Amino acid sequence: MDGSPKDTTPPWTNPVTNPLTNAVFDNTPNPADSTDGPELIAALTEKLRLLRLVSQQRRYHGRPTPRLPSKRAIIEVLNDAVSALYPRHFGPVDLQPDQTDSFVASMLASIRDRLSALITTELMLAPDASPDTAQHQGESIAREFVAQLIIVRDLHDTDILAAYKGDPSAQSLDEVAFCFPGVAAILHHRIAHTLYRSGIGMIARIMAEHSHSLTGIDIHPGAKIGPAFFIDHGTGVVIGETAVIGRNVRLYQQVTLGAKSFHDDGSGSLVKGEPRHPIIGDDVVIYAGATILGRITLGKGAVIGGGVWLLASVAPGAVVTQARPQLRMTEGGTAEPGQQPDSP
């Protein structure tokens, strides 16, 4: 210790430099201001305004700041789409059988109109966006989305059936639809993927991340998934943007279908959108904790054991497992890894 007085100034009172502009914001409170005084609130509000201005200028290059889609409104559209597809399960509590068709019809019309406005708002984020063109495209994409819900329902019925057949604990198709997080995640994905295919990436991603927060299953809305897909248990599953999954595929918890590496464009920026995730053939089973990385192919009917780390393609029908662990017993009876204990 050199005896110098210790600096007890709280770190949050030091001046802050904005890394985008090198502008310095002095955080030192004015002693004359109380912690809840109007002067302090006004000063903080002004500093936040300046930070927002810097951020918006960087993102929008000086043009007028556009509106953003409402995350809450997007999640409401997602939930309403689920209730329109499965009104008995997720519609109003008191919905009567003779009211179902009218409920679905009103819900589809409402989804179309609300989604049209949200899509238009997203399209207006483009630097060269035209209000008239964005509105026309928003209406067209929303109409197509509602029409595609028939396909979503048809595909998802195969997912529910696959889960029922693949899980001995499932007692009924209704239980699967209500209770299985993997089934919910796949339905949310099929809805979000429909928008993603139409170029509406932000709204699709918000839907996907909402589903991720509910189920613990992370499926990028760009992933292409065939019919009869079953994720058992599901917690920790990750499926990347350019993954392609065939029909009748089954995954267990903690499976990753990820990228092995990322390419840059020579200036340090990542190249976006290029294929970098696995292609999974029909009838493949991937057990818990397996990690499949890169643009590799798992052939039809392949089985990937739990905990496998895989960076190479696999032939159809192949079975890939980890080396079996061995156990060795010391004189004191303590188990150590290495080999099986000698027979008595």
BABA-807802 format. One record per residue (C-alpha): residue number from 1; x, y, z. Coordinates in Angstrom, 3 decimals. Layout:
REM residues N
<site><num>NUM</num><x>X</x><y>Y</y><z>Z</z></site>
...
REM end
This chain:
REM residues 344
<site><num>1</num><x>0.000</x><y>0.000</y><z>0.000</z></site>
<site><num>2</num><x>1.428</x><y>3.417</y><z>-0.944</z></site>
<site><num>3</num><x>-0.837</x><y>5.352</y><z>1.422</z></site>
<site><num>4</num><x>-2.537</x><y>7.234</y><z>-1.436</z></site>
<site><num>5</num><x>-6.184</x><y>8.006</y><z>-0.828</z></site>
<site><num>6</num><x>-8.470</x><y>5.491</y><z>-2.510</z></site>
<site><num>7</num><x>-10.723</x><y>6.813</y><z>-5.285</z></site>
<site><num>8</num><x>-14.258</x><y>6.134</y><z>-4.105</z></site>
<site><num>9</num><x>-15.988</x><y>7.801</y><z>-7.057</z></site>
<site><num>10</num><x>-18.681</x><y>5.426</y><z>-8.385</z></site>
<site><num>11</num><x>-17.733</x><y>4.273</y><z>-11.912</z></site>
<site><num>12</num><x>-21.117</x><y>5.195</y><z>-13.333</z></site>
<site><num>13</num><x>-20.415</x><y>8.889</y><z>-12.645</z></site>
<site><num>14</num><x>-17.424</x><y>8.944</y><z>-15.013</z></site>
<site><num>15</num><x>-17.906</x><y>10.578</y><z>-18.412</z></site>
<site><num>16</num><x>-19.128</x><y>8.193</y><z>-21.136</z></site>
<site><num>17</num><x>-17.767</x><y>8.280</y><z>-24.685</z></site>
<site><num>18</num><x>-20.143</x><y>7.176</y><z>-27.434</z></site>
<site><num>19</num><x>-18.094</x><y>4.709</y><z>-29.549</z></site>
<site><num>20</num><x>-19.930</x><y>5.763</y><z>-32.709</z></site>
<site><num>21</num><x>-19.209</x><y>9.486</y><z>-32.533</z></site>
<site><num>22</num><x>-16.602</x><y>9.967</y><z>-29.797</z></site>
<site><num>23</num><x>-19.065</x><y>12.377</y><z>-28.227</z></site>
<site><num>24</num><x>-18.560</x><y>12.632</y><z>-24.448</z></site>
<site><num>25</num><x>-21.513</x><y>12.619</y><z>-22.069</z></site>
<site><num>26</num><x>-20.797</x><y>13.792</y><z>-18.535</z></site>
<site><num>27</num><x>-22.577</x><y>11.547</y><z>-16.033</z></site>
<site><num>28</num><x>-21.487</x><y>13.510</y><z>-12.965</z></site>
<site><num>29</num><x>-24.646</x><y>14.455</y><z>-11.063</z></site>
<site><num>30</num><x>-25.186</x><y>18.065</y><z>-10.101</z></site>
<site><num>31</num><x>-25.030</x><y>18.316</y><z>-6.270</z></site>
<site><num>32</num><x>-27.882</x><y>20.780</y><z>-6.418</z></site>
<site><num>33</num><x>-30.147</x><y>18.112</y><z>-7.942</z></site>
<site><num>34</num><x>-31.933</x><y>15.630</y><z>-5.737</z></site>
<site><num>35</num><x>-32.120</x><y>12.023</y><z>-6.952</z></site>
<site><num>36</num><x>-35.743</x><y>12.508</y><z>-7.964</z></site>
<site><num>37</num><x>-35.584</x><y>16.187</y><z>-8.879</z></site>
<site><num>38</num><x>-37.094</x><y>17.362</y><z>-12.174</z></site>
<site><num>39</num><x>-33.764</x><y>18.881</y><z>-13.268</z></site>
<site><num>40</num><x>-31.999</x><y>15.522</y><z>-13.047</z></site>
<site><num>41</num><x>-34.786</x><y>13.721</y><z>-14.933</z></site>
<site><num>42</num><x>-34.700</x><y>16.404</y><z>-17.626</z></site>
<site><num>43</num><x>-30.908</x><y>16.094</y><z>-17.978</z></site>
<site><num>44</num><x>-31.078</x><y>12.298</y><z>-18.247</z></site>
<site><num>45</num><x>-33.886</x><y>12.532</y><z>-20.788</z></site>
<site><num>46</num><x>-31.835</x><y>14.897</y><z>-22.922</z></site>
<site><num>47</num><x>-28.787</x><y>12.607</y><z>-22.841</z></site>
<site><num>48</num><x>-30.916</x><y>9.639</y><z>-23.858</z></site>
<site><num>49</num><x>-32.365</x><y>11.726</y><z>-26.691</z></site>
<site><num>50</num><x>-28.863</x><y>12.495</y><z>-27.949</z></site>
<site><num>51</num><x>-27.880</x><y>8.825</y><z>-27.794</z></site>
<site><num>52</num><x>-31.010</x><y>7.863</y><z>-29.740</z></site>
<site><num>53</num><x>-30.242</x><y>10.519</y><z>-32.333</z></site>
<site><num>54</num><x>-26.714</x><y>9.199</y><z>-32.853</z></site>
<site><num>55</num><x>-27.998</x><y>5.628</y><z>-33.167</z></site>
<site><num>56</num><x>-30.742</x><y>6.583</y><z>-35.613</z></site>
<site><num>57</num><x>-28.379</x><y>8.598</y><z>-37.789</z></site>
<site><num>58</num><x>-26.089</x><y>5.577</y><z>-38.025</z></site>
<site><num>59</num><x>-28.898</x><y>3.182</y><z>-38.923</z></site>
<site><num>60</num><x>-30.866</x><y>5.403</y><z>-41.290</z></site>
<site><num>61</num><x>-28.062</x><y>7.584</y><z>-42.706</z></site>
<site><num>62</num><x>-29.764</x><y>10.895</y><z>-41.995</z></site>
<site><num>63</num><x>-33.152</x><y>10.130</y><z>-43.552</z></site>
<site><num>64</num><x>-36.304</x><y>10.568</y><z>-41.437</z></site>
<site><num>65</num><x>-36.548</x><y>7.933</y><z>-38.722</z></site>
<site><num>66</num><x>-39.148</x><y>5.333</y><z>-39.771</z></site>
<site><num>67</num><x>-41.650</x><y>3.644</y><z>-37.491</z></site>
<site><num>68</num><x>-40.929</x><y>0.134</y><z>-36.266</z></site>
<site><num>69</num><x>-43.343</x><y>-2.802</y><z>-36.186</z></site>
<site><num>70</num><x>-44.861</x><y>-3.466</y><z>-32.775</z></site>
<site><num>71</num><x>-43.428</x><y>-6.593</y><z>-31.163</z></site>
<site><num>72</num><x>-46.552</x><y>-6.984</y><z>-29.052</z></site>
<site><num>73</num><x>-48.790</x><y>-6.759</y><z>-32.116</z></site>
<site><num>74</num><x>-46.684</x><y>-9.368</y><z>-33.937</z></site>
<site><num>75</num><x>-46.964</x><y>-11.820</y><z>-31.039</z></site>
<site><num>76</num><x>-50.733</x><y>-11.255</y><z>-30.974</z></site>
<site><num>77</num><x>-50.914</x><y>-12.116</y><z>-34.679</z></site>
<site><num>78</num><x>-48.890</x><y>-15.292</y><z>-34.038</z></site>
<site><num>79</num><x>-51.185</x><y>-16.360</y><z>-31.190</z></site>
<site><num>80</num><x>-54.292</x><y>-15.580</y><z>-33.238</z></site>
<site><num>81</num><x>-52.957</x><y>-17.609</y><z>-36.159</z></site>
<site><num>82</num><x>-52.531</x><y>-20.574</y><z>-33.809</z></site>
<site><num>83</num><x>-56.101</x><y>-20.147</y><z>-32.531</z></site>
<site><num>84</num><x>-57.456</x><y>-19.914</y><z>-36.095</z></site>
<site><num>85</num><x>-55.649</x><y>-23.130</y><z>-37.048</z></site>
<site><num>86</num><x>-56.685</x><y>-25.024</y><z>-33.904</z></site>
<site><num>87</num><x>-59.777</x><y>-23.228</y><z>-32.563</z></site>
<site><num>88</num><x>-60.892</x><y>-26.121</y><z>-30.321</z></site>
<site><num>89</num><x>-57.550</x><y>-26.161</y><z>-28.552</z></site>
<site><num>90</num><x>-56.510</x><y>-22.503</y><z>-28.549</z></site>
<site><num>91</num><x>-59.669</x><y>-20.535</y><z>-29.368</z></site>
<site><num>92</num><x>-62.001</x><y>-18.840</y><z>-26.867</z></site>
<site><num>93</num><x>-62.826</x><y>-20.857</y><z>-23.761</z></site>
<site><num>94</num><x>-66.568</x><y>-20.768</y><z>-24.416</z></site>
<site><num>95</num><x>-66.393</x><y>-21.415</y><z>-28.178</z></site>
<site><num>96</num><x>-69.336</x><y>-23.612</y><z>-29.245</z></site>
<site><num>97</num><x>-69.146</x><y>-26.060</y><z>-32.177</z></site>
<site><num>98</num><x>-71.679</x><y>-24.095</y><z>-34.214</z></site>
<site><num>99</num><x>-69.624</x><y>-20.912</y><z>-33.718</z></site>
<site><num>100</num><x>-66.294</x><y>-22.310</y><z>-34.856</z></site>
<site><num>101</num><x>-66.485</x><y>-21.405</y><z>-38.542</z></site>
<site><num>102</num><x>-67.571</x><y>-17.829</y><z>-37.864</z></site>
<site><num>103</num><x>-64.786</x><y>-17.457</y><z>-35.290</z></site>
<site><num>104</num><x>-62.170</x><y>-18.731</y><z>-37.748</z></site>
<site><num>105</num><x>-63.487</x><y>-16.480</y><z>-40.545</z></site>
<site><num>106</num><x>-63.391</x><y>-13.360</y><z>-38.386</z></site>
<site><num>107</num><x>-59.956</x><y>-14.269</y><z>-37.073</z></site>
<site><num>108</num><x>-58.508</x><y>-14.800</y><z>-40.564</z></site>
<site><num>109</num><x>-59.818</x><y>-11.421</y><z>-41.721</z></site>
<site><num>110</num><x>-58.398</x><y>-9.725</y><z>-38.632</z></site>
<site><num>111</num><x>-55.005</x><y>-11.424</y><z>-39.054</z></site>
<site><num>112</num><x>-54.870</x><y>-10.362</y><z>-42.710</z></site>
<site><num>113</num><x>-55.598</x><y>-6.704</y><z>-41.938</z></site>
<site><num>114</num><x>-53.283</x><y>-6.393</y><z>-38.931</z></site>
<site><num>115</num><x>-50.473</x><y>-8.285</y><z>-40.606</z></site>
<site><num>116</num><x>-50.777</x><y>-6.122</y><z>-43.716</z></site>
<site><num>117</num><x>-50.096</x><y>-3.016</y><z>-41.614</z></site>
<site><num>118</num><x>-47.178</x><y>-4.672</y><z>-39.810</z></site>
<site><num>119</num><x>-45.603</x><y>-5.867</y><z>-43.066</z></site>
<site><num>120</num><x>-45.985</x><y>-2.412</y><z>-44.598</z></site>
<site><num>121</num><x>-44.170</x><y>-0.936</y><z>-41.602</z></site>
<site><num>122</num><x>-41.312</x><y>-3.415</y><z>-41.981</z></site>
<site><num>123</num><x>-41.019</x><y>-2.771</y><z>-45.714</z></site>
<site><num>124</num><x>-40.787</x><y>0.976</y><z>-45.041</z></site>
<site><num>125</num><x>-37.507</x><y>0.369</y><z>-43.199</z></site>
<site><num>126</num><x>-35.746</x><y>-0.112</y><z>-46.556</z></site>
<site><num>127</num><x>-33.752</x><y>2.985</y><z>-47.613</z></site>
<site><num>128</num><x>-35.546</x><y>3.266</y><z>-50.957</z></site>
<site><num>129</num><x>-39.026</x><y>2.342</y><z>-49.711</z></site>
<site><num>130</num><x>-42.079</x><y>3.911</y><z>-51.324</z></site>
<site><num>131</num><x>-45.218</x><y>4.204</y><z>-49.136</z></site>
<site><num>132</num><x>-47.575</x><y>3.202</y><z>-51.945</z></site>
<site><num>133</num><x>-45.451</x><y>0.259</y><z>-53.023</z></site>
<site><num>134</num><x>-44.933</x><y>-0.908</y><z>-49.441</z></site>
<site><num>135</num><x>-48.660</x><y>-0.786</y><z>-48.735</z></site>
<site><num>136</num><x>-49.481</x><y>-2.712</y><z>-51.918</z></site>
<site><num>137</num><x>-46.857</x><y>-5.365</y><z>-51.113</z></site>
<site><num>138</num><x>-48.012</x><y>-5.555</y><z>-47.505</z></site>
<site><num>139</num><x>-51.583</x><y>-6.252</y><z>-48.534</z></site>
<site><num>140</num><x>-50.504</x><y>-8.850</y><z>-51.113</z></site>
<site><num>141</num><x>-48.166</x><y>-10.712</y><z>-48.735</z></site>
<site><num>142</num><x>-50.772</x><y>-10.705</y><z>-45.951</z></site>
<site><num>143</num><x>-53.393</x><y>-12.198</y><z>-48.273</z></site>
<site><num>144</num><x>-50.941</x><y>-14.891</y><z>-49.384</z></site>
<site><num>145</num><x>-49.994</x><y>-15.621</y><z>-45.785</z></site>
<site><num>146</num><x>-53.615</x><y>-16.262</y><z>-44.809</z></site>
<site><num>147</num><x>-54.040</x><y>-18.548</y><z>-47.820</z></site>
<site><num>148</num><x>-50.883</x><y>-20.488</y><z>-46.857</z></site>
<site><num>149</num><x>-52.294</x><y>-21.268</y><z>-43.396</z></site>
<site><num>150</num><x>-54.134</x><y>-24.208</y><z>-44.987</z></site>
<site><num>151</num><x>-50.760</x><y>-25.756</y><z>-45.840</z></site>
<site><num>152</num><x>-49.439</x><y>-24.969</y><z>-42.353</z></site>
<site><num>153</num><x>-52.376</x><y>-26.802</y><z>-40.760</z></site>
<site><num>154</num><x>-51.989</x><y>-29.787</y><z>-43.078</z></site>
<site><num>155</num><x>-48.250</x><y>-30.077</y><z>-42.379</z></site>
<site><num>156</num><x>-48.611</x><y>-29.606</y><z>-38.654</z></site>
<site><num>157</num><x>-51.172</x><y>-32.379</y><z>-38.363</z></site>
<site><num>158</num><x>-48.375</x><y>-34.706</y><z>-39.554</z></site>
<site><num>159</num><x>-46.103</x><y>-33.291</y><z>-36.819</z></site>
<site><num>160</num><x>-48.710</x><y>-34.022</y><z>-34.147</z></site>
<site><num>161</num><x>-49.184</x><y>-37.557</y><z>-35.422</z></site>
<site><num>162</num><x>-45.407</x><y>-38.132</y><z>-35.534</z></site>
<site><num>163</num><x>-45.106</x><y>-37.013</y><z>-31.907</z></site>
<site><num>164</num><x>-47.961</x><y>-39.277</y><z>-30.851</z></site>
<site><num>165</num><x>-46.453</x><y>-42.294</y><z>-32.606</z></site>
<site><num>166</num><x>-42.916</x><y>-41.506</y><z>-31.457</z></site>
<site><num>167</num><x>-43.492</x><y>-40.936</y><z>-27.740</z></site>
<site><num>168</num><x>-44.830</x><y>-43.831</y><z>-25.631</z></site>
<site><num>169</num><x>-45.924</x><y>-41.353</y><z>-22.962</z></site>
<site><num>170</num><x>-48.401</x><y>-39.638</y><z>-25.322</z></site>
<site><num>171</num><x>-51.955</x><y>-40.667</y><z>-24.498</z></site>
<site><num>172</num><x>-53.824</x><y>-38.829</y><z>-27.253</z></site>
<site><num>173</num><x>-53.413</x><y>-36.460</y><z>-30.175</z></site>
<site><num>174</num><x>-55.122</x><y>-33.729</y><z>-28.158</z></site>
<site><num>175</num><x>-52.597</x><y>-34.133</y><z>-25.356</z></site>
<site><num>176</num><x>-49.777</x><y>-33.794</y><z>-27.874</z></site>
<site><num>177</num><x>-51.285</x><y>-30.613</y><z>-29.356</z></site>
<site><num>178</num><x>-51.781</x><y>-29.082</y><z>-25.914</z></site>
<site><num>179</num><x>-48.710</x><y>-30.164</y><z>-23.983</z></site>
<site><num>180</num><x>-45.641</x><y>-30.913</y><z>-26.106</z></site>
<site><num>181</num><x>-43.234</x><y>-27.956</y><z>-26.364</z></site>
<site><num>182</num><x>-41.599</x><y>-29.407</y><z>-29.472</z></site>
<site><num>183</num><x>-44.951</x><y>-29.506</y><z>-31.233</z></site>
<site><num>184</num><x>-45.681</x><y>-25.895</y><z>-30.273</z></site>
<site><num>185</num><x>-42.243</x><y>-24.780</y><z>-31.489</z></site>
<site><num>186</num><x>-42.736</x><y>-26.487</y><z>-34.852</z></site>
<site><num>187</num><x>-46.146</x><y>-24.867</y><z>-35.365</z></site>
<site><num>188</num><x>-44.721</x><y>-21.437</y><z>-34.545</z></site>
<site><num>189</num><x>-41.874</x><y>-22.142</y><z>-36.952</z></site>
<site><num>190</num><x>-44.165</x><y>-23.118</y><z>-39.810</z></site>
<site><num>191</num><x>-46.110</x><y>-19.872</y><z>-39.348</z></site>
<site><num>192</num><x>-42.944</x><y>-17.741</y><z>-39.153</z></site>
<site><num>193</num><x>-41.315</x><y>-19.576</y><z>-42.081</z></site>
<site><num>194</num><x>-44.257</x><y>-18.659</y><z>-44.305</z></site>
<site><num>195</num><x>-43.469</x><y>-14.978</y><z>-43.749</z></site>
<site><num>196</num><x>-39.716</x><y>-15.496</y><z>-44.015</z></site>
<site><num>197</num><x>-40.134</x><y>-17.048</y><z>-47.472</z></site>
<site><num>198</num><x>-41.972</x><y>-13.872</y><z>-48.504</z></site>
<site><num>199</num><x>-39.029</x><y>-11.695</y><z>-47.456</z></site>
<site><num>200</num><x>-40.524</x><y>-10.491</y><z>-44.173</z></site>
<site><num>201</num><x>-37.553</x><y>-11.402</y><z>-42.016</z></site>
<site><num>202</num><x>-37.995</x><y>-9.156</y><z>-38.982</z></site>
<site><num>203</num><x>-41.582</x><y>-10.138</y><z>-38.217</z></site>
<site><num>204</num><x>-40.705</x><y>-13.801</y><z>-38.780</z></site>
<site><num>205</num><x>-37.704</x><y>-13.522</y><z>-36.451</z></site>
<site><num>206</num><x>-39.774</x><y>-11.872</y><z>-33.706</z></site>
<site><num>207</num><x>-42.252</x><y>-14.758</y><z>-33.911</z></site>
<site><num>208</num><x>-39.418</x><y>-17.297</y><z>-33.797</z></site>
<site><num>209</num><x>-37.724</x><y>-15.686</y><z>-30.799</z></site>
<site><num>210</num><x>-41.028</x><y>-15.468</y><z>-28.933</z></site>
<site><num>211</num><x>-41.451</x><y>-19.198</y><z>-29.491</z></site>
<site><num>212</num><x>-37.848</x><y>-19.725</y><z>-28.337</z></site>
<site><num>213</num><x>-38.588</x><y>-17.903</y><z>-25.086</z></site>
<site><num>214</num><x>-41.662</x><y>-20.074</y><z>-24.482</z></site>
<site><num>215</num><x>-40.290</x><y>-23.499</y><z>-25.405</z></site>
<site><num>216</num><x>-36.505</x><y>-23.346</y><z>-25.053</z></site>
<site><num>217</num><x>-36.254</x><y>-24.475</y><z>-28.693</z></site>
<site><num>218</num><x>-34.399</x><y>-22.155</y><z>-31.083</z></site>
<site><num>219</num><x>-35.457</x><y>-22.603</y><z>-34.725</z></site>
<site><num>220</num><x>-34.445</x><y>-19.897</y><z>-37.185</z></site>
<site><num>221</num><x>-37.434</x><y>-19.029</y><z>-39.399</z></site>
<site><num>222</num><x>-35.327</x><y>-19.662</y><z>-42.499</z></site>
<site><num>223</num><x>-34.881</x><y>-23.381</y><z>-41.773</z></site>
<site><num>224</num><x>-36.715</x><y>-25.679</y><z>-44.232</z></site>
<site><num>225</num><x>-38.535</x><y>-28.492</y><z>-42.449</z></site>
<site><num>226</num><x>-40.453</x><y>-31.346</y><z>-44.048</z></site>
<site><num>227</num><x>-43.581</x><y>-33.100</y><z>-42.763</z></site>
<site><num>228</num><x>-43.873</x><y>-35.364</y><z>-39.707</z></site>
<site><num>229</num><x>-41.107</x><y>-33.604</y><z>-37.764</z></site>
<site><num>230</num><x>-40.833</x><y>-34.496</y><z>-34.076</z></site>
<site><num>231</num><x>-38.705</x><y>-32.790</y><z>-31.419</z></site>
<site><num>232</num><x>-38.887</x><y>-34.873</y><z>-28.237</z></site>
<site><num>233</num><x>-38.447</x><y>-32.972</y><z>-24.950</z></site>
<site><num>234</num><x>-36.783</x><y>-30.190</y><z>-26.940</z></site>
<site><num>235</num><x>-34.975</x><y>-28.031</y><z>-24.404</z></site>
<site><num>236</num><x>-31.792</x><y>-26.623</y><z>-25.918</z></site>
<site><num>237</num><x>-32.435</x><y>-27.653</y><z>-29.535</z></site>
<site><num>238</num><x>-30.891</x><y>-25.216</y><z>-32.046</z></site>
<site><num>239</num><x>-31.680</x><y>-25.299</y><z>-35.779</z></site>
<site><num>240</num><x>-29.840</x><y>-22.774</y><z>-37.958</z></site>
<site><num>241</num><x>-31.078</x><y>-20.543</y><z>-40.743</z></site>
<site><num>242</num><x>-30.057</x><y>-22.648</y><z>-43.762</z></site>
<site><num>243</num><x>-30.708</x><y>-26.088</y><z>-42.290</z></site>
<site><num>244</num><x>-32.803</x><y>-28.441</y><z>-44.454</z></site>
<site><num>245</num><x>-34.741</x><y>-31.246</y><z>-42.744</z></site>
<site><num>246</num><x>-36.525</x><y>-34.027</y><z>-44.617</z></site>
<site><num>247</num><x>-39.679</x><y>-35.913</y><z>-43.690</z></site>
<site><num>248</num><x>-40.191</x><y>-38.088</y><z>-40.632</z></site>
<site><num>249</num><x>-37.129</x><y>-36.772</y><z>-38.784</z></site>
<site><num>250</num><x>-36.846</x><y>-37.038</y><z>-35.002</z></site>
<site><num>251</num><x>-34.628</x><y>-34.905</y><z>-32.747</z></site>
<site><num>252</num><x>-34.086</x><y>-35.054</y><z>-29.006</z></site>
<site><num>253</num><x>-33.105</x><y>-32.355</y><z>-26.505</z></site>
<site><num>254</num><x>-29.850</x><y>-30.382</y><z>-26.807</z></site>
<site><num>255</num><x>-29.337</x><y>-31.201</y><z>-30.488</z></site>
<site><num>256</num><x>-27.575</x><y>-28.499</y><z>-32.516</z></site>
<site><num>257</num><x>-27.797</x><y>-28.184</y><z>-36.295</z></site>
<site><num>258</num><x>-25.292</x><y>-25.373</y><z>-36.589</z></site>
<site><num>259</num><x>-22.631</x><y>-23.727</y><z>-38.748</z></site>
<site><num>260</num><x>-18.976</x><y>-24.738</y><z>-38.537</z></site>
<site><num>261</num><x>-17.507</x><y>-21.447</y><z>-39.761</z></site>
<site><num>262</num><x>-18.442</x><y>-18.107</y><z>-41.288</z></site>
<site><num>263</num><x>-16.984</x><y>-16.487</y><z>-44.393</z></site>
<site><num>264</num><x>-16.281</x><y>-12.790</y><z>-44.699</z></site>
<site><num>265</num><x>-16.452</x><y>-10.597</y><z>-47.784</z></site>
<site><num>266</num><x>-12.795</x><y>-9.547</y><z>-47.582</z></site>
<site><num>267</num><x>-13.506</x><y>-6.384</y><z>-45.645</z></site>
<site><num>268</num><x>-14.256</x><y>-8.092</y><z>-42.345</z></site>
<site><num>269</num><x>-18.043</x><y>-8.270</y><z>-42.767</z></site>
<site><num>270</num><x>-19.711</x><y>-11.674</y><z>-42.651</z></site>
<site><num>271</num><x>-21.316</x><y>-13.013</y><z>-45.828</z></site>
<site><num>272</num><x>-24.985</x><y>-13.505</y><z>-45.023</z></site>
<site><num>273</num><x>-27.388</x><y>-16.113</y><z>-46.326</z></site>
<site><num>274</num><x>-24.979</x><y>-18.640</y><z>-47.810</z></site>
<site><num>275</num><x>-25.704</x><y>-22.333</y><z>-47.018</z></site>
<site><num>276</num><x>-23.793</x><y>-23.265</y><z>-43.866</z></site>
<site><num>277</num><x>-26.032</x><y>-25.642</y><z>-41.889</z></site>
<site><num>278</num><x>-26.663</x><y>-29.401</y><z>-42.245</z></site>
<site><num>279</num><x>-28.997</x><y>-31.190</y><z>-44.638</z></site>
<site><num>280</num><x>-30.911</x><y>-33.919</y><z>-42.793</z></site>
<site><num>281</num><x>-32.372</x><y>-36.703</y><z>-44.933</z></site>
<site><num>282</num><x>-35.696</x><y>-38.480</y><z>-44.453</z></site>
<site><num>283</num><x>-36.209</x><y>-40.826</y><z>-41.478</z></site>
<site><num>284</num><x>-33.106</x><y>-39.623</y><z>-39.605</z></site>
<site><num>285</num><x>-32.972</x><y>-39.861</y><z>-35.795</z></site>
<site><num>286</num><x>-30.603</x><y>-37.620</y><z>-33.808</z></site>
<site><num>287</num><x>-30.304</x><y>-38.362</y><z>-30.098</z></site>
<site><num>288</num><x>-29.779</x><y>-35.997</y><z>-27.188</z></site>
<site><num>289</num><x>-26.785</x><y>-33.692</y><z>-27.112</z></site>
<site><num>290</num><x>-25.539</x><y>-34.377</y><z>-30.646</z></site>
<site><num>291</num><x>-23.857</x><y>-31.465</y><z>-32.437</z></site>
<site><num>292</num><x>-23.997</x><y>-31.470</y><z>-36.246</z></site>
<site><num>293</num><x>-22.003</x><y>-28.628</y><z>-37.819</z></site>
<site><num>294</num><x>-21.476</x><y>-27.323</y><z>-41.334</z></site>
<site><num>295</num><x>-23.052</x><y>-27.958</y><z>-44.731</z></site>
<site><num>296</num><x>-22.906</x><y>-31.718</y><z>-44.443</z></site>
<site><num>297</num><x>-25.535</x><y>-34.323</y><z>-45.318</z></site>
<site><num>298</num><x>-27.008</x><y>-37.041</y><z>-43.132</z></site>
<site><num>299</num><x>-28.336</x><y>-39.718</y><z>-45.471</z></site>
<site><num>300</num><x>-31.806</x><y>-41.248</y><z>-45.306</z></site>
<site><num>301</num><x>-32.361</x><y>-43.382</y><z>-42.230</z></site>
<site><num>302</num><x>-29.106</x><y>-42.445</y><z>-40.488</z></site>
<site><num>303</num><x>-28.999</x><y>-42.602</y><z>-36.684</z></site>
<site><num>304</num><x>-26.772</x><y>-40.210</y><z>-34.730</z></site>
<site><num>305</num><x>-26.112</x><y>-41.218</y><z>-31.148</z></site>
<site><num>306</num><x>-26.232</x><y>-38.997</y><z>-28.092</z></site>
<site><num>307</num><x>-23.377</x><y>-36.582</y><z>-27.548</z></site>
<site><num>308</num><x>-21.808</x><y>-37.116</y><z>-30.975</z></site>
<site><num>309</num><x>-19.813</x><y>-34.212</y><z>-32.465</z></site>
<site><num>310</num><x>-20.139</x><y>-34.511</y><z>-36.248</z></site>
<site><num>311</num><x>-18.374</x><y>-32.502</y><z>-38.963</z></site>
<site><num>312</num><x>-18.590</x><y>-34.912</y><z>-41.913</z></site>
<site><num>313</num><x>-21.422</x><y>-36.296</y><z>-44.049</z></site>
<site><num>314</num><x>-22.967</x><y>-39.637</y><z>-43.152</z></site>
<site><num>315</num><x>-24.136</x><y>-42.338</y><z>-45.580</z></site>
<site><num>316</num><x>-27.770</x><y>-43.466</y><z>-45.699</z></site>
<site><num>317</num><x>-28.584</x><y>-45.964</y><z>-42.979</z></site>
<site><num>318</num><x>-25.351</x><y>-45.342</y><z>-41.060</z></site>
<site><num>319</num><x>-25.237</x><y>-45.436</y><z>-37.262</z></site>
<site><num>320</num><x>-22.822</x><y>-42.991</y><z>-35.617</z></site>
<site><num>321</num><x>-22.047</x><y>-43.306</y><z>-31.908</z></site>
<site><num>322</num><x>-19.374</x><y>-42.236</y><z>-29.467</z></site>
<site><num>323</num><x>-16.708</x><y>-44.661</y><z>-28.316</z></site>
<site><num>324</num><x>-17.982</x><y>-46.606</y><z>-25.326</z></site>
<site><num>325</num><x>-16.636</x><y>-45.320</y><z>-21.999</z></site>
<site><num>326</num><x>-14.700</x><y>-47.770</y><z>-19.835</z></site>
<site><num>327</num><x>-14.428</x><y>-48.090</y><z>-16.086</z></site>
<site><num>328</num><x>-11.411</x><y>-49.208</y><z>-13.978</z></site>
<site><num>329</num><x>-11.568</x><y>-50.130</y><z>-10.284</z></site>
<site><num>330</num><x>-8.597</x><y>-49.311</y><z>-8.026</z></site>
<site><num>331</num><x>-7.615</x><y>-51.367</y><z>-4.979</z></site>
<site><num>332</num><x>-9.599</x><y>-49.120</y><z>-2.682</z></site>
<site><num>333</num><x>-12.725</x><y>-49.641</y><z>-4.725</z></site>
<site><num>334</num><x>-12.624</x><y>-46.185</y><z>-6.322</z></site>
<site><num>335</num><x>-13.854</x><y>-46.091</y><z>-9.896</z></site>
<site><num>336</num><x>-11.569</x><y>-44.474</y><z>-12.462</z></site>
<site><num>337</num><x>-12.050</x><y>-44.100</y><z>-16.211</z></site>
<site><num>338</num><x>-9.990</x><y>-46.412</y><z>-18.339</z></site>
<site><num>339</num><x>-11.269</x><y>-49.992</y><z>-18.560</z></site>
<site><num>340</num><x>-13.962</x><y>-52.307</y><z>-17.291</z></site>
<site><num>341</num><x>-13.281</x><y>-53.848</y><z>-13.852</z></site>
<site><num>342</num><x>-11.877</x><y>-57.373</y><z>-13.788</z></site>
<site><num>343</num><x>-14.410</x><y>-60.165</y><z>-13.307</z></site>
<site><num>344</num><x>-14.386</x><y>-61.656</y><z>-9.804</z></site>
REM end
